Amino acid sequence: MNEPMLKTEPAAISSAEFFARSHTRLNFDVPRGLVDPNIIPRTGDSGNDRMLEIVAHEQPVRPAAVLIPVVDRDEPTVLLTQRSEHLSNHAGQISFPGGKIDATDASPLDAALREADEEVGLTRDFIEPIGYLDLYGTAFGFRILPTVARVKPGFRLRINEGEVVDAFEVPLSFLMNPANHQRHMKEFRGIERSYYAMPFAERYIWGATAGILRVLYERIYLP
């Protein structure tokens, strides 16, 4: 089921304004909810919030970090990956570079940068981290802290096929246009919860990835 969004006009801001707003509105303060099981990430959807409460009481907090790599081209793009089919979580899905935060990672940012290098060979010298987005909880029990970053063009990717099978870019203008933000409903243990989907050509961007992109839109594009 699709649910129409209230805002249907794209937020028309330039590439320079996107990065300027991101620098102003984001920072590197790590939210306590990343590791505190008593703090449940809130989504504004009662079904999603109830689902996250149930999941939080059934399994330990699993902190994760992802990179939102915004490539600073003439028309900015977001670099996404398609996960390998054999993975235990989110197999085959469209995702951001990222994964679980290891004990050896100095910070969630460090984890996101490490994962981007390991998964697709996007090295740190091309990446300018800007700040953390809001903490995002998933039905699989992960607490994801996304890092928004500006990426310089000219990088050469090196795909780690043990983790991802492909990497591709989607125009930022497409992903930040609320007219492309489909909202669907799904049942979780008798509770109706919503999720976003942003189909692009043959790519089906949905779930946590689409949800995080929607949060990016709300934080950066709305007044």
VOGUKOL-327437 format. One line per 8 residues: number of its first residue (from 0); their letters; for each residue x, y, z of N, C-alpha, C. Coordinates in Angstrom, 1 decimal, padded with zeros to 4 digits. Each point is the difference from the previous one (the first is absolute). Layout:
residues N
NUM) a) X/Y/Z/X/Y/Z/X/Y/Z | ...
This chain:
residues 223
0) mnepmlkt) 000.8/-001.2/000.0/-000.8/001.2/000.0/000.9/001.2/000.0 | -000.3/001.0/-000.9/000.7/001.2/000.0/-000.8/001.1/000.8 | 000.8/000.8/000.7/-000.7/001.1/000.7/000.6/001.3/-000.5 | -000.9/000.9/-000.5/000.6/001.3/-000.6/000.6/000.8/001.1 | 001.1/000.7/-000.4/000.7/000.9/001.0/-000.6/001.4/-000.1 | 000.1/000.7/001.1/-000.6/001.3/000.1/000.7/001.0/-000.9 | 001.4/-000.1/-000.1/000.8/000.9/-000.7/000.4/-000.7/-001.3 | -000.4/000.5/-001.2/000.2/-000.6/-001.2/001.0/000.8/-000.9
8) epaaissa) 000.4/001.2/000.4/000.9/000.8/-000.8/001.4/-000.2/000.4 | 001.0/-000.2/-000.9/001.4/-000.1/000.4/000.5/001.2/000.6 | 000.9/-000.1/001.0/000.6/001.1/000.6/001.1/000.5/-000.9 | -000.1/001.1/-000.6/001.0/000.5/-001.0/001.1/000.7/000.7 | 001.1/-000.7/000.3/001.2/000.7/000.6/001.1/-000.5/-000.9 | 001.0/000.9/000.0/001.2/-000.3/-000.9/000.9/-001.0/000.8 | 001.0/-000.5/-000.8/001.0/-000.9/000.6/000.7/000.7/001.1 | 000.4/001.2/-000.2/000.8/000.8/001.0/-000.9/000.2/001.3
16) effarsht) -001.3/000.2/-000.2/-000.9/000.2/001.1/-000.2/-001.3/000.8 | 000.0/-001.1/-000.7/-000.2/-001.3/000.6/001.2/-000.2/001.0 | 001.2/000.2/-000.5/001.2/-000.3/000.9/000.1/001.1/001.1 | -000.4/001.2/-000.3/000.0/001.0/001.0/-001.0/-000.3/001.1 | -001.2/-000.4/-000.3/-001.0/-000.3/001.0/000.5/-001.2/000.8 | 000.6/-001.0/-000.7/000.4/-001.2/000.7/001.1/000.3/001.0 | 000.9/000.9/-000.3/001.0/000.4/000.9/-000.6/000.8/001.2 | -001.0/000.7/-000.2/-000.7/000.8/001.0/-000.8/-000.9/000.9
24) rlnfdvpr) -000.7/-000.9/-000.5/-001.1/-000.8/000.7/000.5/-001.3/000.6 | 001.2/-000.5/-000.4/000.5/-001.3/000.5/001.3/000.3/000.8 | 000.2/-001.0/000.9/001.3/000.0/000.7/000.4/-001.4/000.3 | 001.1/-000.1/000.8/000.5/-001.3/000.4/-000.2/-000.4/001.4 | -001.1/000.5/000.6/-000.4/-000.5/001.3/-000.6/-001.4/-000.1 | 000.5/-001.0/000.7/-000.5/-001.3/-000.1/-001.2/-000.2/000.9 | -001.2/-000.3/-000.5/-001.2/-000.1/000.9/000.1/-001.2/001.0 | -000.4/000.2/001.2/000.0/-001.1/001.0/-000.7/-001.2/-000.4
32) glvdpnii) -001.1/000.2/-000.8/-000.8/-001.2/-000.4/000.7/-001.0/-000.9 | 001.2/000.4/-000.5/000.8/-001.0/-000.8/000.3/-001.2/000.8 | 000.3/000.1/001.3/000.4/-001.1/000.8/-000.9/-000.2/001.2 | -000.9/000.9/000.3/-000.8/-000.1/001.2/-001.3/-000.7/-000.4 | -000.2/-001.3/000.6/-001.2/-000.7/-000.4/-001.3/000.6/000.5 | 000.1/000.9/001.0/-001.2/000.7/000.5/-000.5/001.1/-000.8 | 000.8/000.5/-001.0/-000.4/001.0/-000.9/-000.4/-000.6/-001.3 | -001.3/000.2/-000.4/-000.5/-000.6/-001.3/000.0/001.2/-001.0
40) prtgdsgn) 000.6/-000.2/-001.2/-000.1/001.0/-001.0/-001.5/000.2/-000.4 | -000.4/001.3/-000.1/-001.4/000.3/-000.4/-000.1/000.4/-001.4 | -001.0/-000.5/-000.7/-000.2/000.3/-001.4/-001.2/000.9/-000.3 | -000.8/000.2/000.9/-001.2/000.8/-000.3/-001.2/-000.9/-000.5 | 000.3/-001.2/-000.3/-001.1/-001.0/-000.4/-000.3/-000.9/001.2 | -001.2/000.0/000.5/-000.3/-000.8/001.2/000.3/-001.5/-000.2 | -000.3/-000.5/-001.2/000.3/-001.4/-000.2/001.4/-000.3/000.0 | 000.8/000.8/-000.7/001.5/-000.2/000.0/000.6/000.2/001.4
48) drmleiva) -000.5/000.9/000.8/000.5/000.2/001.4/-000.3/-001.2/000.8 | -001.2/-000.5/-000.1/-000.4/-001.2/000.8/000.9/-001.2/-000.4 | 000.2/-000.2/-001.3/000.9/-001.0/-000.5/001.4/000.1/000.6 | 000.5/001.2/000.0/001.4/000.1/000.5/000.0/-000.2/001.5 | -001.0/000.3/000.7/-000.1/-000.3/001.5/000.0/-001.5/000.2 | -000.7/-000.8/-000.8/-000.1/-001.4/000.1/001.4/-000.6/-000.3 | 000.6/000.4/-001.1/001.3/-000.5/-000.4/001.1/000.3/001.0 | -000.1/001.2/000.6/001.0/000.4/001.0/000.0/-000.9/001.3
56) heqpvrpa) -001.2/-000.5/000.3/-000.1/-000.8/001.2/000.3/-001.5/-000.3 | 000.2/-000.4/-001.3/000.2/-001.4/-000.3/001.5/-000.3/-000.3 | 000.7/001.1/-000.4/001.4/-000.3/-000.4/000.9/001.2/000.4 | 001.3/-000.2/000.2/000.8/001.1/000.4/000.2/001.0/-001.1 | 000.3/001.2/000.5/000.3/001.1/-001.0/001.2/-000.4/-000.9 | -000.2/000.2/-001.3/001.1/-000.3/-000.9/000.3/001.3/-000.7 | 001.0/000.7/000.4/000.4/001.3/-000.6/000.6/-000.2/-001.4 | -000.4/000.8/-000.9/000.5/000.0/-001.4/000.2/001.4/-000.5
64) avlipvvd) 000.8/000.1/-001.0/000.3/001.3/-000.6/000.0/-000.1/-001.5 | -000.6/001.0/-000.7/000.1/000.0/-001.5/000.5/001.3/-000.4 | 000.4/000.1/-001.3/000.5/001.2/-000.6/-001.1/000.4/-001.1 | -000.4/001.2/000.1/-000.8/000.6/-001.1/000.9/000.8/-000.9 | 000.6/-000.6/-001.1/001.0/000.6/-000.8/-000.7/000.9/-001.1 | 000.0/001.3/000.2/-000.5/000.9/-001.0/001.1/000.4/-000.9 | 000.0/-000.4/-001.2/001.1/000.3/-000.9/-000.2/001.3/-000.6 | 001.0/000.9/000.1/-000.1/001.4/-000.4/000.2/000.2/-001.5
72) rdeptvll) -000.9/-000.5/-000.8/000.1/000.2/-001.4/-000.8/001.2/-000.4 | 000.0/000.3/-001.3/-000.8/001.2/-000.5/-001.5/-000.2/000.5 | -000.5/-001.2/-000.2/-001.2/-000.4/000.7/000.3/-001.0/001.0 | -000.1/000.3/001.3/000.5/-000.9/001.1/-000.8/-001.3/000.0 | 000.7/-001.1/000.4/-000.6/-001.3/000.0/000.3/-000.6/001.4 | -000.8/-001.1/000.3/000.3/-000.8/001.2/000.5/-001.3/-000.5 | 001.1/-000.5/000.6/000.6/-001.3/-000.3/-000.7/-001.0/000.8 | -000.6/-001.0/-000.6/-000.7/-001.1/000.7/000.6/-001.3/-000.4
80) tqrsehls) -000.3/-001.1/000.8/000.5/-001.3/-000.4/-001.1/-001.0/000.0 | 000.2/-001.1/-000.7/-000.9/-001.1/000.1/000.7/-001.2/000.7 | -000.6/-000.4/001.1/000.6/-001.0/000.9/-000.1/-001.4/-000.6 | 001.0/-000.8/000.3/000.1/-001.4/-000.5/-001.2/-000.8/000.5 | -000.4/-001.0/-000.8/-001.2/-000.8/000.4/000.2/-000.9/001.1 | 001.3/-000.4/000.4/000.2/-001.0/001.0/000.2/000.7/001.4 | -000.1/001.3/000.1/000.1/000.6/001.3/-001.2/-000.3/000.9 | 000.3/-000.1/001.3/-001.1/-000.4/001.0/-001.0/001.2/000.2
88) nhagqisf) 000.4/001.2/-000.2/-000.9/001.1/000.2/-000.1/000.9/-001.2 | -001.3/000.3/-000.4/-000.2/000.9/-001.2/000.6/-000.5/-001.3 | 000.0/-001.4/-000.2/000.7/-000.5/-001.2/-000.7/000.5/-001.2 | 000.9/000.4/-001.0/-000.5/000.4/-001.3/-000.6/001.4/000.0 | -000.1/000.7/001.1/-000.7/001.3/000.1/001.0/001.1/-000.4 | -000.6/001.2/-000.4/000.7/001.2/-000.2/000.4/000.6/001.3 | 001.2/000.4/000.2/000.5/000.5/001.3/001.0/001.1/-000.2 | 000.4/000.6/001.1/001.1/000.9/000.1/001.3/-000.9/000.4
96) pggkidat) 001.2/000.5/-000.4/001.1/-000.7/000.6/000.0/000.1/001.5 | 000.2/-001.1/000.7/000.0/000.0/001.4/-000.2/-001.4/000.6 | -000.1/000.0/001.3/-000.2/-001.3/000.7/000.1/000.2/001.5 | 000.2/-001.1/000.7/000.1/000.0/001.5/001.3/000.8/000.4 | -000.2/000.7/001.2/001.2/000.7/000.5/000.8/-001.0/000.8 | 001.3/-000.1/-000.3/000.9/-000.9/000.7/000.6/000.7/001.2 | 000.5/-000.9/000.9/000.6/000.6/001.2/001.3/000.8/-000.3 | 000.6/-000.3/-001.1/001.2/000.7/-000.4/-000.2/001.3/-000.7
104) daspldaa) -001.3/000.3/-000.3/-000.3/001.3/-000.7/000.0/001.1/001.0 | 000.7/001.1/-000.3/000.1/001.1/000.9/-001.3/000.7/000.2 | -000.9/-000.1/-001.0/-001.3/000.8/000.1/-000.9/-000.6/-001.1 | -001.3/000.3/000.1/-000.9/-000.4/-001.1/000.5/000.6/-001.4 | 000.6/001.2/000.0/000.5/000.5/-001.3/001.1/-000.9/-000.5 | 000.9/-000.4/000.9/001.1/-000.9/-000.3/-000.5/-001.3/-000.6 | -001.0/-000.5/000.6/-000.6/-001.3/-000.5/-000.6/000.2/-001.4 | -000.7/001.1/-000.2/-000.6/000.2/-001.4/001.1/000.2/-001.0
112) lreadeev) 001.1/000.7/000.3/001.1/000.2/-001.0/000.7/-001.4/-000.2 | 000.2/-000.8/001.0/000.6/-001.3/-000.2/-000.8/-000.9/-000.9 | -001.4/000.0/000.3/-000.8/-000.8/-000.8/-000.1/000.4/-001.5 | 000.0/001.3/-000.2/000.0/000.5/-001.4/001.2/-000.4/-000.7 | 001.1/000.0/000.6/001.3/-000.5/-000.6/-000.1/-001.5/-000.2 | -000.4/-000.8/001.0/000.0/-001.4/-000.1/-001.0/-000.5/-001.1 | -001.2/000.6/-000.1/-001.0/-000.4/-000.8/000.2/000.4/-001.5 | 000.3/001.2/-000.2/000.1/000.5/-001.4/001.3/000.7/-000.3
120) gltrdfie) 000.9/000.0/000.9/001.3/000.7/-000.3/-000.1/001.5/-000.1 | -001.0/000.6/000.7/000.0/001.5/000.0/000.8/000.4/001.2 | 001.2/000.6/-000.4/001.0/000.3/001.1/-000.2/001.4/000.6 | 000.5/000.1/001.2/-000.2/001.2/000.8/000.5/001.3/-000.6 | 001.0/-000.1/-000.9/000.5/001.3/-000.6/-001.0/000.6/-000.9 | -001.0/-000.7/-000.4/-001.1/000.6/-000.9/-001.2/000.5/000.8 | 000.0/-000.3/001.3/-001.2/000.3/000.9/000.2/001.1/000.9 | -001.0/000.9/000.0/000.0/001.1/001.0/-001.3/-000.2/000.9
128) pigyldly) 000.2/-000.6/001.2/-001.1/-000.2/000.9/-000.6/001.3/000.4 | -001.4/000.0/000.1/-000.7/001.3/000.3/-000.6/-000.1/001.4 | -000.7/-001.1/000.3/-000.6/-000.2/001.3/-000.9/-001.2/000.0 | -000.5/-000.3/001.2/-000.9/-001.1/000.2/-001.5/000.4/-000.2 | -000.7/-000.9/-000.7/-001.4/000.2/-000.1/-000.7/-000.6/001.2 | -001.3/000.0/000.1/-000.7/-000.6/001.1/000.2/-001.5/000.1 | 000.0/-000.5/001.3/000.1/-001.5/000.2/-001.3/-000.7/-000.6 | 000.3/-001.1/-000.6/-001.1/-000.7/-000.7/-000.1/-001.4/000.4
136) gtafgfri) -001.1/-000.5/000.6/-000.2/-001.3/000.4/-000.6/-000.9/-001.0 | 000.3/-001.3/-000.1/-000.6/-000.9/-000.9/-000.6/-001.2/000.6 | -000.8/-000.8/-000.7/-000.7/-001.1/000.5/001.0/-001.2/000.3 | 001.2/000.1/-000.6/001.0/-001.0/000.3/000.8/000.3/001.2 | -000.3/001.0/000.8/000.6/000.3/001.2/001.2/000.9/-000.1 | 000.3/000.6/-001.1/001.1/000.9/-000.2/-000.3/001.4/000.4 | 000.9/000.7/000.6/-000.1/001.5/000.2/001.0/000.6/-001.0 | -000.4/000.6/-001.0/000.9/000.5/-001.1/000.2/001.5/000.2
144) lptvarvk) 001.3/000.4/000.0/000.3/001.4/000.0/000.7/000.3/-001.3 | -000.8/000.8/-000.8/000.6/000.3/-001.4/000.9/001.3/000.1 | 001.0/-000.1/-000.8/000.9/001.2/-000.1/-000.2/000.6/-001.4 | -000.4/001.2/-000.1/-000.1/000.7/-001.3/001.4/000.5/-000.4 | 000.4/-000.2/-001.2/001.3/000.4/-000.5/000.0/000.5/-001.4 | 000.9/001.0/-000.3/000.2/000.4/-001.3/001.2/-000.8/-000.6 | -000.2/-000.6/-001.2/001.0/-000.8/-000.7/000.5/000.7/-001.2 | 001.3/000.1/-000.1/000.6/000.6/-001.2/-000.1/-001.0/-001.2
152) pgfrlrin) -000.3/000.5/-001.2/000.0/-000.9/-001.2/001.5/-000.4/-000.2 | 000.1/-001.1/-000.8/001.3/-000.4/-000.4/000.4/-001.3/000.6 | -000.8/-000.5/001.0/000.3/-001.3/000.7/-000.1/-001.2/-001.0 | 000.6/-001.1/000.3/-000.1/-001.2/-000.7/-000.5/-001.1/001.0 | -001.2/-000.6/-000.3/-000.5/-000.9/001.0/000.6/-001.4/-000.2 | 000.0/-000.7/001.1/000.6/-001.4/000.0/-001.1/-000.8/000.8 | -000.8/-000.8/-000.8/-001.2/-000.6/000.7/000.5/-001.3/000.7 | -000.4/-000.1/001.2/000.3/-001.2/000.8/-001.3/-000.9/-000.1
160) egevvdaf) 000.1/-001.0/-000.9/-001.2/-000.8/-000.4/-000.4/-000.9/001.1 | 000.8/-000.1/001.1/-000.5/-000.8/001.1/-001.1/000.8/000.8 | 000.0/001.3/-000.2/-001.0/000.8/000.7/-001.0/000.7/-000.9 | 000.5/000.5/-001.1/-000.9/000.7/-000.9/000.2/-000.5/-001.5 | -001.0/000.1/-000.8/000.2/-000.5/-001.4/000.0/001.2/-001.0 | -000.3/001.2/000.5/-000.1/001.1/-000.9/000.0/001.3/000.8 | 000.5/001.1/-000.7/-000.1/001.3/000.6/-000.4/000.9/-001.1 | -000.9/001.0/000.3/-000.5/000.9/-001.1/-000.4/001.3/000.7
168) evplsflm) -000.2/001.0/-000.9/-000.4/001.3/000.5/-001.4/000.4/-000.5 | -000.7/000.7/000.9/-001.4/000.5/-000.2/000.1/001.5/000.2 | -000.6/000.8/-000.9/000.0/001.4/000.2/-000.7/000.4/001.3 | 000.7/000.9/000.7/-000.5/000.5/001.3/-001.3/000.7/-000.2 | -000.2/000.6/-001.1/-001.3/000.7/-000.3/-001.2/-000.9/-000.1 | 000.3/-001.2/-000.5/-001.1/-001.1/000.0/-000.3/-000.4/001.4 | 001.0/-000.3/000.8/-000.2/-000.6/001.3/-000.6/001.0/001.0 | 000.3/001.3/-000.3/-000.5/001.1/000.9/-001.3/000.6/-000.5
176) npanhqrh) -000.6/-000.6/-001.0/-001.3/000.5/-000.5/-001.1/-000.8/000.7 | -000.8/000.6/000.9/-001.0/-000.8/000.8/-001.0/-000.6/-000.9 | -000.2/000.4/-001.3/-000.9/-000.6/-000.9/000.5/-001.5/-000.3 | 001.2/-000.3/000.2/000.6/-001.3/-000.2/000.0/-000.8/001.3 | -000.5/000.5/001.1/000.0/-000.7/001.2/-001.3/-000.8/000.2 | -000.1/-001.2/-000.4/-001.2/-000.8/000.1/000.0/-000.5/001.5 | -001.2/000.0/000.5/-000.2/-000.6/001.4/-000.9/-001.2/-000.1 | 000.5/-001.1/000.5/-000.7/-001.3/000.0/-000.3/-000.4/001.4
184) mkefrgie) -000.9/-000.9/000.2/-000.4/-000.6/001.3/000.4/-001.5/000.0 | 000.4/-000.4/001.2/000.3/-001.4/000.2/-000.3/-000.5/001.4 | -000.4/-001.2/000.1/-000.4/-000.5/001.4/001.2/-000.6/000.7 | 000.2/000.3/001.3/001.0/-000.5/000.8/-000.7/-000.5/001.3 | -000.2/-001.3/000.1/-000.6/-000.7/001.2/-001.4/000.7/000.3 | -000.8/000.2/-001.0/-001.3/000.6/000.2/000.0/001.5/000.1 | 001.2/000.6/-000.2/000.1/001.5/000.1/000.2/000.5/-001.4 | -000.7/001.0/-000.4/000.2/000.6/-001.3/001.1/001.1/000.1
192) rsyyampf) 001.0/-000.2/-000.8/001.1/001.0/000.0/000.3/000.4/-001.4 | 000.6/001.2/-000.2/000.2/000.6/-001.3/001.5/-000.2/-000.3 | 000.3/000.1/-001.3/001.4/000.1/-000.5/000.0/000.7/-001.3 | 001.2/000.6/-000.3/000.1/000.8/-001.3/000.6/-000.9/-001.1 | -000.3/000.4/-001.2/000.6/-000.6/-001.2/000.2/001.1/-001.0 | 001.2/-000.1/-000.7/000.3/001.0/-001.0/000.5/-000.7/-001.2 | -000.8/-000.7/-000.8/000.4/-000.7/-001.2/000.7/000.9/-001.0 | 001.2/-000.4/-000.5/000.7/000.8/-001.0/000.5/-001.0/-001.1
200) aeryiwga) -000.6/000.2/-001.2/000.3/-000.9/-001.1/-000.3/-001.4/000.4 | 001.0/-000.9/-000.1/-000.2/-001.4/000.4/000.4/-000.2/001.4 | 000.4/001.0/000.8/000.4/-000.1/001.4/-001.2/000.3/000.9 | -000.2/-000.9/001.0/-001.0/000.2/000.9/000.6/000.3/001.4 | 000.0/001.3/000.3/000.5/000.6/001.2/-001.1/000.0/001.0 | 000.2/-000.7/001.1/-001.1/000.0/001.0/000.5/-000.3/001.4 | -000.9/-000.2/001.0/000.4/-000.3/001.3/000.9/001.0/000.7 | 001.0/-000.5/000.7/000.9/000.9/000.8/000.7/001.1/-000.9
208) tagilrvl) 000.4/-000.4/-001.2/000.7/000.9/-000.9/-000.9/001.1/-000.4 | -001.2/-000.3/-000.5/-001.0/001.0/-000.3/-000.4/000.9/001.2 | -000.2/-000.7/001.1/-000.3/000.7/001.2/001.0/001.0/000.5 | 001.3/-000.3/-000.1/001.1/000.9/000.3/000.0/001.1/-001.0 | -000.2/-000.2/-001.3/000.0/001.0/-001.0/-001.2/001.0/000.3 | -001.1/-000.5/000.5/-001.1/000.9/000.4/000.4/000.8/001.1 | 000.7/-000.5/001.0/000.4/000.8/001.2/001.0/001.1/-000.5 | 000.9/-000.4/-001.0/000.9/001.0/-000.6/-000.8/001.2/-000.6
216) yeriylp) -001.1/-000.4/-000.7/-000.8/001.0/-000.7/-000.6/001.0/001.1 | -000.6/-000.7/001.1/-000.6/000.8/001.0/000.9/000.9/000.8 | 001.3/-000.5/000.2/000.9/000.8/000.8/000.7/001.2/-000.9 | 000.2/-000.3/-001.3/000.7/001.0/-000.8/-000.9/000.8/-000.8 | -001.0/-000.5/-000.6/-000.8/000.7/-001.0/-001.2/000.8/000.6 | -000.5/-000.5/001.1/-001.1/000.7/000.6/000.5/001.2/000.9 | -000.8/001.1/000.1/000.5/001.2/000.8/000.2/-000.4/001.4
